[in-house]
Amino acid sequence: MSSVGKSTNIFWQECSVGKSDREKLLKQKGCVVWITGLSGSGKSTLACTLGRELHNRGKLSYILDGDNLRHGLNKDLGFKAEDRAENIRRVGEVAKLFADAGLICIASLISPYRKDRDSCRALLSDKSFIEVYMNMPLDLCESRDPKGLYKLARAGKIKGFTGIDDPYEPPLNCEIEIQQQDGICPSPCVMAGQVVTYLEEKGFLHA
């Protein structure tokens, strides 16, 4: 019997089928690929391309997209600092469950605050949390502005927008950093290939 958060008199239920059993069934190892970066940096593009590449290789993955999750799981949250922290906490817990199920969970969120990302990392072993930093310059992201949000933020119609009037704290020790080469962005396939190579080398695509 224990207390966790606001819950009391709860018990952890162990089951006979564990993570290693599920990984053997799927012939892969569960992990979380956490893609972070500014709006317009290419997070969703990478997530979808990576998901397709893994699917083509017969590997089971699932994408947790920040905007998609705000249509359901996190639709009660806004964009204040405390709401953003809760948003990331929930996604981190869900990602942990997917990894425990043996899936390669691809989480694609701005996740601007370092401490919130680090809290998600702490939920898993470091080796199974792969932080991918989309290190693209603000001017590039703003020139893309796929959702028209930078324009609204510059006009003062959106407050607390990351990169404009709210900070983005880049990772200090990410596993993968993706950036321009000679001023040119790598293609989605090249970016996904970089992540797949990492997963292959670290043994996540085998069980």
BELDAPE-V850515 format. One record per pair of residues at least 12 apart in sequence whose C-alpha atoms are under 7 Angstrom apart, sorted by the first residue. I is the first residue (numbers start at 1). J is the second residue. Records with the same first field share a line. If there is no record, write none. Layout:
I = J / J
This chain:
19 = 100 / 101 / 102
22 = 101 / 102
23 = 102 / 207
24 = 207
27 = 206 / 207
28 = 102 / 204 / 205 / 206 / 207
29 = 102 / 103 / 204 / 205 / 206 / 207
30 = 99 / 100 / 101 / 102 / 103 / 104
31 = 99 / 103 / 104 / 105 / 128 / 129
32 = 95 / 99 / 104 / 105 / 106 / 128 / 129 / 130
33 = 105 / 106 / 107 / 129 / 130 / 131 / 132
34 = 106 / 107 / 108 / 130 / 131 / 132
35 = 107 / 108 / 109 / 131 / 132 / 133
36 = 108 / 109 / 110 / 111 / 132 / 133 / 134
37 = 110 / 133 / 134 / 135
38 = 110 / 162 / 163
39 = 110 / 141
40 = 141 / 142 / 144 / 145 / 146
41 = 134 / 136 / 141
43 = 108 / 134
44 = 108
45 = 188
46 = 188 / 191 / 192
47 = 63 / 106 / 108
49 = 188 / 189 / 192
50 = 192
60 = 103 / 104
61 = 103 / 104 / 105
62 = 104 / 105 / 106
63 = 105 / 106 / 107
64 = 106 / 107 / 108
65 = 107 / 108 / 109
66 = 108 / 109
74 = 87
85 = 116
88 = 111 / 116
89 = 120
92 = 120
96 = 123 / 124
112 = 167 / 168 / 169
113 = 168 / 169
114 = 169 / 170 / 171
130 = 175
131 = 174 / 175 / 176
132 = 174 / 175 / 176 / 177
133 = 171 / 174 / 176 / 177 / 178
134 = 177 / 178 / 179
135 = 177 / 178 / 179
136 = 179 / 180
